[in-house]
Amino acid sequence: MTDLNSIDCDLLVIGAGFAGMVAAARASHLGLRTVLAGNSGSLIFVSGLMDYLGVYPMDAKGVLDDPAQGLACLQSENSTHPYGGISHEQIIQCFEFVKWILGKEGLAYHLSPGRNLPVLTAMGTFKPSFMVPRTMEKGSLLFGEKKRLLLIDIKGLQGFSARQAAGGLAKTLDEVICLTVEIPGITKTIPPIILAELFEDPGVQESFVRQVLPFSNRVDIAGMPAVCGVHDSLGIQQKIEKMTGLDLFEIPGIPPSIPGLRLKNAFEKRLAALGVKFLSNTRIKDPVFNGGKFIFTGVTDSGKLSISAKGAVLGIGRFFSKGLNAGRDKIMETLFQLDVRQPVTRSLWHGTNFLTRQGHKINQAGIETDQRFRPLKKGGQPVFPGLYAVGSILAHNDWMRLKSGSGVSLVSACTAVDDFYQGVTKAKI
Ligand SMILES: Cc1cc2nc3c(=O)[nH]c(=O)nc-3n(C[C@H](O)[C@H](O)[C@H](O)COP(=O)(O)OP(=O)(O)OC[C@H]3O[C@@H](n4cnc5c(N)ncnc54)[C@H](O)[C@@H]3O)c2cc1C
């Protein structure tokens, strides 16, 4: 551990997943002395797509083209949802902030206010998303004039099969041609991260282009798994487009996800530039609230340190990230032991139909907050002044079903930090 065994800051952000990264970026952008603690490795699981609201109501058969319309219904029927007190305009501003932050590190996103974009998945289905990596944006052209598609997979890359994806597209498109490209020297399975790094080599790009070129007159557009480089993905994609004369788009796949790795890299670089102190791989324990301040213990493999903070943002995720723990009869929050909104008994956690469109109640369990994202006690009062909960730990948001994961994360992170900042500013006046 460093020689620092005690740190003082304005805001401690606990959890370095997507929500924690956005909160830390917002706080340091506002000039708050910010510490971020956690493991950013969870970001390599995320798809890189940033959904606002893709389905509403929960049991809807179709998807939403216009998330603002869904938001209006959601707010009239379900004011406890994390979006309950936030306007469409505020939500767009939060998306724009994240787009701007990532753009500063060369990670370009497409944001189309007003409508969701259909994104082709590895299953050959289309998923509505709101802010998508620019490298995936052109996939939505399959809904317009581009009807002859070349679907490319790569020999040795597991988890993406052009044939499987093509199976779902036969009805939508005029023609789908599948092609397996071979990368020189790759004879067996190759992890996506190594493959993405190989794509940064001009020799590999040329070999890829040579195998694609014979099809360029037969199709309008080409799709490939999201392995088009780790660092300058858009630059590499545009170079391949130029060399083949074809529009190209990336298709998100299963974890580990290269778009997730790109996000992790971009956030880490930007936070360093903004002066955030990132306590990487540090687990926060033993919170104490005393004299208007929080004191935490940070634990790593090599030691401990003490962190005092005027405020704290809790972005510790759900079960997989250990922010929530499912006991025999009860779901617990693992750091502050906050009340967790949950079904009355365990038998109600899941319904009997696994694929039910209503979703399972356990996916709506989580921390209940006010509209400023302050966790609440049983009586409805904030638990501590200066404590906020953000991201997937929030109650009333079945994000997989509603397709609202990153949207709720980034909106709660920005709104909570803005509220804390206003409190600090007022206290100074
Ligand atoms: C596989 C996958 C696919 C996804 N696809 C999409 C998608 O297509 N569209 C979309 O919009 N969203 C998607 N999301 C969801 C989106 O990324 C969420 O917004 C995000 O995962 C929620 O992030 P979070 O930061 O709240 O929690 P997490 O990502 O779970 O991060 C929580 C972090 O807190 C850390 N932590 C826990 N306890 C402590 C502690 N005591 N001290 C320090 N750190 C702690 C954990 O180690 C973890 O790193 C996807 C997520 C996953 C996992």
PDBQT file of the ligand as one rigid body, heavy atoms in Angstrom, charges set to zero:
ROOT
HETATM    1  C1  LIG A 501     -23.228  -8.493 -18.664  1.00  0.00    +0.000 C 
HETATM    2  C2  LIG A 501     -23.831  -7.107 -18.598  1.00  0.00    +0.000 A 
HETATM    3  C3  LIG A 501     -24.404  -6.566 -19.729  1.00  0.00    +0.000 A 
HETATM    4  C4  LIG A 501     -24.960  -5.290 -19.680  1.00  0.00    +0.000 A 
HETATM    5  N1  LIG A 501     -25.521  -4.779 -20.805  1.00  0.00    +0.000 NA
HETATM    6  C5  LIG A 501     -26.096  -3.563 -20.749  1.00  0.00    +0.000 A 
HETATM    7  C6  LIG A 501     -26.713  -3.014 -21.914  1.00  0.00    +0.000 A 
HETATM    8  O1  LIG A 501     -26.728  -3.628 -22.990  1.00  0.00    +0.000 OA
HETATM    9  N2  LIG A 501     -27.264  -1.785 -21.807  1.00  0.00    +0.000 N 
HETATM   10  C7  LIG A 501     -27.265  -1.078 -20.643  1.00  0.00    +0.000 A 
HETATM   11  O2  LIG A 501     -27.763   0.036 -20.604  1.00  0.00    +0.000 OA
HETATM   12  N3  LIG A 501     -26.724  -1.602 -19.537  1.00  0.00    +0.000 NA
HETATM   13  C8  LIG A 501     -26.132  -2.803 -19.562  1.00  0.00    +0.000 A 
HETATM   14  N4  LIG A 501     -25.560  -3.326 -18.442  1.00  0.00    +0.000 N 
HETATM   15  C9  LIG A 501     -25.789  -2.681 -17.156  1.00  0.00    +0.000 C 
HETATM   16  C10 LIG A 501     -25.054  -1.459 -16.906  1.00  0.00    +0.000 C 
HETATM   17  O3  LIG A 501     -23.755  -1.549 -17.283  1.00  0.00    +0.000 OA
HETATM   18  C11 LIG A 501     -25.281  -1.132 -15.466  1.00  0.00    +0.000 C 
HETATM   19  O4  LIG A 501     -25.530   0.195 -15.440  1.00  0.00    +0.000 OA
HETATM   20  C12 LIG A 501     -24.143  -1.442 -14.583  1.00  0.00    +0.000 C 
HETATM   21  O5  LIG A 501     -23.741  -2.771 -14.625  1.00  0.00    +0.000 OA
HETATM   22  C13 LIG A 501     -24.498  -1.092 -13.170  1.00  0.00    +0.000 C 
HETATM   23  O6  LIG A 501     -23.356  -0.722 -12.625  1.00  0.00    +0.000 OA
HETATM   24  P1  LIG A 501     -23.104  -0.466 -11.113  1.00  0.00    +0.000 P 
HETATM   25  O7  LIG A 501     -21.922   0.409 -11.139  1.00  0.00    +0.000 OA
HETATM   26  O8  LIG A 501     -24.311  -0.036 -10.399  1.00  0.00    +0.000 OA
HETATM   27  O9  LIG A 501     -22.760  -1.914 -10.484  1.00  0.00    +0.000 OA
HETATM   28  P2  LIG A 501     -21.604  -2.903 -10.811  1.00  0.00    +0.000 P 
HETATM   29  O10 LIG A 501     -21.199  -2.863 -12.219  1.00  0.00    +0.000 OA
HETATM   30  O11 LIG A 501     -22.056  -4.202 -10.262  1.00  0.00    +0.000 OA
HETATM   31  O12 LIG A 501     -20.355  -2.367  -9.973  1.00  0.00    +0.000 OA
HETATM   32  C14 LIG A 501     -20.324  -2.368  -8.580  1.00  0.00    +0.000 C 
HETATM   33  C15 LIG A 501     -18.877  -2.343  -8.127  1.00  0.00    +0.000 C 
HETATM   34  O13 LIG A 501     -18.843  -2.132  -6.728  1.00  0.00    +0.000 OA
HETATM   35  C16 LIG A 501     -17.839  -2.933  -6.177  1.00  0.00    +0.000 C 
HETATM   36  N5  LIG A 501     -18.065  -3.099  -4.733  1.00  0.00    +0.000 N 
HETATM   37  C17 LIG A 501     -19.009  -3.815  -4.079  1.00  0.00    +0.000 A 
HETATM   38  N6  LIG A 501     -18.874  -3.666  -2.747  1.00  0.00    +0.000 NA
HETATM   39  C18 LIG A 501     -17.810  -2.831  -2.565  1.00  0.00    +0.000 A 
HETATM   40  C19 LIG A 501     -17.161  -2.313  -1.403  1.00  0.00    +0.000 A 
HETATM   41  N7  LIG A 501     -17.579  -2.586  -0.170  1.00  0.00    +0.000 N 
HETATM   42  N8  LIG A 501     -16.089  -1.516  -1.573  1.00  0.00    +0.000 NA
HETATM   43  C20 LIG A 501     -15.634  -1.205  -2.821  1.00  0.00    +0.000 A 
HETATM   44  N9  LIG A 501     -16.221  -1.672  -3.948  1.00  0.00    +0.000 NA
HETATM   45  C21 LIG A 501     -17.293  -2.468  -3.810  1.00  0.00    +0.000 A 
HETATM   46  C22 LIG A 501     -17.908  -4.220  -6.982  1.00  0.00    +0.000 C 
HETATM   47  O14 LIG A 501     -16.716  -4.942  -6.878  1.00  0.00    +0.000 OA
HETATM   48  C23 LIG A 501     -18.150  -3.659  -8.377  1.00  0.00    +0.000 C 
HETATM   49  O15 LIG A 501     -16.930  -3.385  -9.028  1.00  0.00    +0.000 OA
HETATM   50  C24 LIG A 501     -24.966  -4.559 -18.465  1.00  0.00    +0.000 A 
HETATM   51  C25 LIG A 501     -24.374  -5.110 -17.324  1.00  0.00    +0.000 A 
HETATM   52  C26 LIG A 501     -23.812  -6.360 -17.372  1.00  0.00    +0.000 A 
HETATM   53  C27 LIG A 501     -23.198  -6.911 -16.118  1.00  0.00    +0.000 C 
ENDROOT
TORSDOF 0
